[in-house]
Amino acid sequence: MTHQLLLRFDSFDPSAFDADAEARGQVGLTLLQMWREGTGRHWALFSVNDADKAKAWLSKEAGLGHPPSASHMLETV
């Protein structure tokens, strides 16, 4: 099974997102696609190499006070 992670950002800071690229890469997340909805909300789809590491990264982001507004771990069927 292949995992993907869909994130929603209600408020999006491109500089902060870019600055976090290395940390996402270290946990096996690869950006596949990004969409903008309206004027501010952004969606990002990542491929996931290790679901447990991705979930740990999400927990860490929440602990640091800047998590995505919503996250969905998806798996192909």
C-alpha positions as CSV (number, residue, x, y, z in Angstrom):
1,M,0.0,0.0,0.0
2,T,1.1,3.5,-0.8
3,H,0.5,6.3,1.7
4,Q,-0.1,10.0,1.0
5,L,-0.7,12.9,3.3
6,L,-3.1,15.7,2.5
7,L,-2.6,18.9,4.5
8,R,-4.8,22.0,4.6
9,F,-3.4,25.3,5.7
10,D,-6.0,28.0,6.4
11,S,-3.3,30.6,6.7
12,F,-0.3,30.0,4.6
13,D,3.2,31.4,4.9
14,P,5.3,30.4,1.9
15,S,8.6,31.3,3.6
16,A,7.8,29.1,6.7
17,F,6.7,26.3,4.4
18,D,9.9,26.5,2.4
19,A,12.0,26.7,5.6
20,D,10.4,23.4,6.8
21,A,11.2,21.5,3.6
22,E,14.3,19.8,5.0
23,A,12.5,18.6,8.1
24,R,9.7,17.1,5.9
25,G,12.3,15.4,3.7
26,Q,14.0,13.9,6.7
27,V,10.8,12.1,7.7
28,G,10.2,10.9,4.1
29,L,7.6,13.4,2.9
30,T,7.8,14.5,-0.7
31,L,5.6,17.3,-2.0
32,L,3.6,16.0,-5.0
33,Q,1.2,18.9,-5.5
34,M,0.0,22.2,-4.0
35,W,-3.3,24.0,-4.6
36,R,-4.6,27.4,-3.5
37,E,-8.2,27.7,-2.6
38,G,-9.6,31.2,-2.8
39,T,-7.2,33.8,-1.5
40,G,-5.6,32.2,1.5
41,R,-6.2,28.5,2.1
42,H,-3.7,26.1,0.7
43,W,-3.7,22.3,0.3
44,A,-0.5,20.2,-0.1
45,L,-0.3,16.5,-1.1
46,F,2.8,14.6,-0.1
47,S,3.9,11.1,-0.8
48,V,4.8,9.3,2.5
49,N,7.7,6.8,2.8
50,D,7.1,6.0,6.5
51,A,3.6,6.6,7.9
52,D,4.9,6.5,11.5
53,K,7.5,9.1,10.9
54,A,5.0,11.3,9.1
55,K,2.6,11.0,12.1
56,A,5.4,11.9,14.5
57,W,6.2,15.0,12.4
58,L,2.6,16.1,12.6
59,S,2.6,15.7,16.4
60,K,5.9,17.7,16.6
61,E,4.4,20.5,14.4
62,A,1.3,20.6,16.7
63,G,3.6,20.8,19.7
64,L,5.5,23.7,18.2
65,G,2.3,25.6,17.6
66,H,2.2,25.7,13.8
67,P,0.5,22.6,12.6
68,P,-1.6,22.4,9.4
69,S,-5.3,23.2,9.9
70,A,-6.2,19.7,8.9
71,S,-4.4,16.5,8.0
72,H,-5.5,13.3,6.3
73,M,-3.4,10.2,6.0
74,L,-4.6,8.4,2.9
75,E,-3.7,5.0,1.5
76,T,-4.3,3.6,-1.9
77,V,-6.6,0.6,-2.2
